[in-house]
Amino acid sequence: MKYFIKVAEAKSLSKAANELLISYQGLSKSLKNLETELGCPLFEKNRFAAKLTEYGEELYRSAKLIVGEWENLQLSLGQIQRRKNKLFHIGIAMGVDIPFPDFHRRLDQFLTNHGDVIMIDAWDSYCEEKLESGELDIAVTFGPVDEQHFDSTRLLQGSLAAIVDDHHPLAERDTLSIADLQGQKIITVNRYFRNYDILMQACLAQGFKPDIVLNTVNLTATLIACQDKNTIGISNNLSYFKKTVVGYRIIPVAGPNTTCQINLLIHSKQRKNKEILRLKQELMRCLFVDSESLAKELR
């Protein structure tokens, strides 16, 4: 149902697949399975667009309600389970710890003080998905995020950043624009990380698709191992805060659609949950007390 709604609103299977972080083939198969189960065609598909049929229009009106009720049910069941087990689940996306001083010692202290907390390391899209389903209570991820789904507290804000070899023609620049990336060979993270989405959307808004030659989960190691030193890495300046890579320059990529954030999230429907709000405040005090001063340094 969620896939169906996304395609109906995007009016394109390829665009919806990119936003859902799944393959075009996987999305197409899911829709065919739904059509088979319901016994009617939902889309008039062609190469360029996915238009709802009369059946699809009828389903769309109900699907929004069904998915909303299902999400409410998942949250309610999760709350019952937490009350019975007295456990909270917090997701920490890979890399969000880098800018914060002494993060891991503080995290160990927080977990020692809270025997009722289970910490999960994952990637951005996983944390958001599990927060929506109620399997996580709190998450710290890279953003921006959809603030209709999440109650978001911004901890830090920066921009995309290019990791450029010292001898690359762009290495003398203090800042880059998205337009400067056109025609460049790029190594970046995979589509499960928010940086990938930000890069793709920023480039498409400028009228071109970035030439991504490789996706990775360890950008620094992959870039250094790459024999072609004309290839540049794209991450964000929060992941490389006060960090140098020998032989490379970290150059901010400024302009529209290049904003990167680190956010602390709860589900928007948990805004009045006193237990989760209390835990969120304690997490803020323990792990992110220096966020304001760090943000000033970035500015």
C-alpha positions in Angstrom: 0.0 0.0 0.0 2.8 2.4 0.9 4.5 1.7 -2.5 1.2 2.2 -4.3 0.7 5.6 -2.6 4.2 6.7 -3.4 3.9 5.8 -7.1 0.4 7.5 -7.3 1.8 10.7 -5.8 5.1 10.7 -7.8 3.3 9.7 -11.0 6.5 7.8 -12.0 7.8 4.4 -11.0 11.4 5.4 -11.4 11.0 8.5 -9.3 9.1 6.6 -6.6 11.7 3.8 -6.6 14.5 6.4 -6.0 12.6 7.9 -3.1 11.8 4.5 -1.6 15.4 3.4 -2.0 14.4 0.2 -3.8 15.0 -1.1 -7.4 12.6 -0.2 -10.2 12.1 -3.9 -10.8 11.3 -4.6 -7.2 8.7 -1.8 -7.1 7.2 -2.9 -10.4 6.8 -6.5 -9.1 5.2 -5.3 -5.9 2.6 -3.3 -7.8 1.9 -6.3 -10.1 1.4 -8.5 -7.0 -1.1 -5.9 -5.6 -3.0 -5.7 -8.9 -3.1 -9.5 -9.0 -4.4 -9.7 -5.4 -7.1 -7.1 -6.1 -7.9 -8.4 -9.5 -7.8 -5.1 -11.3 -5.3 -2.7 -13.0 -4.2 0.2 -10.9 -2.0 2.2 -13.3 -2.0 3.1 -17.0 1.8 2.7 -17.3 4.0 3.9 -20.0 7.7 4.8 -20.2 7.3 8.3 -18.8 4.4 8.3 -16.3 2.2 6.1 -14.1 -1.4 7.4 -14.3 -4.1 6.0 -12.0 -6.9 4.0 -13.5 -10.5 4.3 -12.1 -9.7 1.4 -9.8 -6.5 3.1 -8.7 -8.3 6.4 -7.9 -10.7 4.5 -5.7 -7.9 2.6 -4.0 -5.8 5.7 -3.4 -8.6 7.3 -1.3 -8.8 4.3 0.9 -5.1 3.4 0.9 -4.1 6.6 2.7 -6.6 5.8 5.5 -5.6 2.2 5.7 -1.8 3.0 5.9 -2.5 5.7 8.5 -4.5 3.3 10.7 -1.9 0.6 10.3 0.9 3.0 11.4 -1.2 4.0 14.4 -1.7 0.3 15.3 2.0 -0.4 15.0 2.8 2.5 17.4 0.2 1.4 19.9 1.4 -2.2 19.9 4.9 -1.0 20.3 3.9 1.1 23.3 2.2 -1.9 24.9 5.3 -4.0 24.3 7.6 -1.3 25.8 5.4 -0.9 28.9 5.5 -4.7 29.4 9.2 -5.1 28.8 10.2 -1.6 30.1 12.6 -1.2 27.1 13.3 1.7 24.7 15.0 1.4 21.3 17.2 4.2 20.0 18.8 4.1 16.5 22.1 5.9 15.8 22.9 6.3 12.1 26.4 5.6 10.9 28.6 8.7 11.0 26.5 11.0 13.1 28.8 10.6 16.1 31.8 12.2 14.3 31.3 15.9 15.1 30.4 15.4 18.8 33.3 15.4 21.3 33.8 12.2 23.3 30.6 10.8 21.8 31.3 7.1 22.6 32.3 7.6 26.2 29.2 9.7 26.7 27.1 7.0 25.0 28.5 4.3 27.3 27.7 6.5 30.3 24.1 7.1 29.0 23.6 3.3 28.5 25.0 2.6 31.9 22.5 5.0 33.4 19.7 3.5 31.4 19.4 -0.2 31.6 16.1 0.1 29.8 17.6 1.3 26.6 18.8 -0.8 23.6 21.0 1.1 21.1 21.0 0.1 17.4 23.6 1.2 14.8 22.2 1.4 11.3 21.9 3.7 8.2 19.6 6.7 7.8 16.8 5.0 5.8 16.6 2.1 8.2 16.3 4.3 11.3 13.5 6.4 9.6 11.7 3.3 8.5 11.8 1.6 12.0 10.9 4.9 13.7 7.8 5.1 11.4 6.8 1.5 12.2 7.2 2.0 16.0 10.2 -0.4 16.3 12.4 2.6 17.3 11.4 5.2 19.8 14.2 7.8 19.0 16.7 8.1 16.2 19.7 10.3 15.4 20.1 10.5 11.6 21.4 12.7 8.8 18.8 15.0 7.3 16.9 16.9 6.1 13.9 14.6 6.9 10.2 14.7 6.2 8.9 16.8 9.1 5.3 15.6 8.5 6.4 12.2 9.7 8.9 13.1 12.3 9.3 15.5 15.2 12.8 16.7 14.4 15.3 18.5 16.7 18.2 19.9 14.6 21.6 19.2 16.3 23.9 20.5 13.6 23.6 21.9 10.1 26.2 21.9 7.3 26.4 21.3 3.6 27.6 18.7 1.1 31.4 18.6 0.8 33.8 17.4 -1.8 36.9 15.4 -1.0 39.3 16.4 -3.7 42.9 15.3 -4.4 45.5 18.0 -3.9 46.4 17.9 -7.6 42.8 18.0 -8.9 41.9 21.2 -10.8 39.2 22.0 -8.2 41.6 21.7 -5.3 42.4 25.5 -5.3 38.7 26.4 -4.7 37.4 27.5 -1.3 33.9 26.4 -2.2 32.2 24.5 -5.0 28.7 24.7 -6.5 26.5 21.8 -7.6 27.2 22.9 -11.2 30.9 22.3 -10.6 30.2 18.6 -10.1 28.8 18.2 -13.7 31.1 16.0 -15.7 33.1 14.9 -12.6 33.6 11.3 -11.7 32.1 10.8 -8.2 32.4 8.3 -5.4 29.8 8.6 -2.7 27.8 6.6 -0.2 25.0 4.2 -1.2 21.3 5.0 -1.5 20.6 4.0 2.1 22.3 7.1 3.3 20.8 10.6 3.2 23.8 12.1 1.5 23.0 10.1 -1.6 19.5 11.6 -1.8 20.8 15.1 -1.2 23.4 14.8 -3.9 21.0 13.3 -6.5 18.2 15.8 -5.8 20.6 18.8 -5.9 22.1 17.7 -9.2 18.8 16.9 -10.8 17.5 20.3 -9.8 20.4 21.8 -11.8 19.4 19.7 -14.8 22.0 16.8 -14.8 22.5 13.4 -13.3 25.8 13.0 -11.3 28.4 10.6 -12.8 28.6 8.2 -9.8 31.3 5.6 -10.6 31.1 3.9 -7.2 29.0 3.7 -4.1 30.5 2.8 -0.7 29.9 2.8 3.0 33.5 3.9 3.7 34.2 6.9 1.6 37.7 7.8 2.8 39.1 4.4 2.4 37.5 3.8 -1.0 38.6 7.2 -2.3 42.2 6.7 -1.2 42.3 3.2 -2.7 41.0 4.6 -6.0 43.7 4.8 -8.6 42.0 7.5 -10.6 42.9 10.7 -8.6 40.6 12.8 -10.8 37.7 11.1 -9.0 36.2 13.1 -6.2 34.3 12.0 -3.1 31.0 13.6 -2.1 30.0 13.5 1.6 29.1 16.4 3.9 31.2 18.7 6.1 29.6 17.3 9.2 31.2 13.9 8.6 34.5 15.6 8.0 34.2 18.1 10.8 37.8 19.2 11.8 39.1 16.2 10.0 41.7 16.1 7.2 42.5 13.4 4.7 46.2 13.3 3.9 46.6 14.4 0.2 43.1 15.7 -0.1 41.1 18.9 0.5 37.6 19.0 2.1 35.7 21.7 0.1 32.1 22.7 1.0 29.5 22.4 -1.8 27.3 25.4 -1.3 24.0 26.4 -2.9 20.3 25.4 -3.0 19.4 21.8 -2.0 22.9 21.1 -0.5 22.0 21.5 3.2 22.9 18.6 5.4 21.8 18.2 9.0 22.1 15.9 12.0 18.7 15.5 13.6 17.3 13.8 16.7 13.9 12.3 15.7 10.8 10.9 17.3 7.6 10.0 15.5 5.3 13.0 15.0 2.6 11.0 16.8 4.8 10.7 19.9 5.0 14.4 20.6 2.9 14.0 23.8 4.5 10.7 25.0 6.0 11.8 28.3 8.3 8.8 28.6 9.8 9.3 25.2 10.1 13.0 25.6 11.9 12.5 29.0 14.4 10.1 27.4 14.9 12.4 24.5 15.8 15.3 26.8 18.2 13.1 28.8 19.9 11.9 25.6 20.3 15.5 24.4 21.9 16.5 27.7 24.3 13.5 27.8 25.4 13.2 24.2 24.8 16.6 22.5 25.5 19.3 25.1 28.0 20.9 22.8 25.8 21.1 19.7 25.3 24.9 19.8 29.0 25.7 20.0 29.8 23.2 17.3 27.1 24.8 15.0 28.8 28.2 15.6 32.1 26.8 14.5 30.6 25.4 11.3 29.1 28.8 10.5 
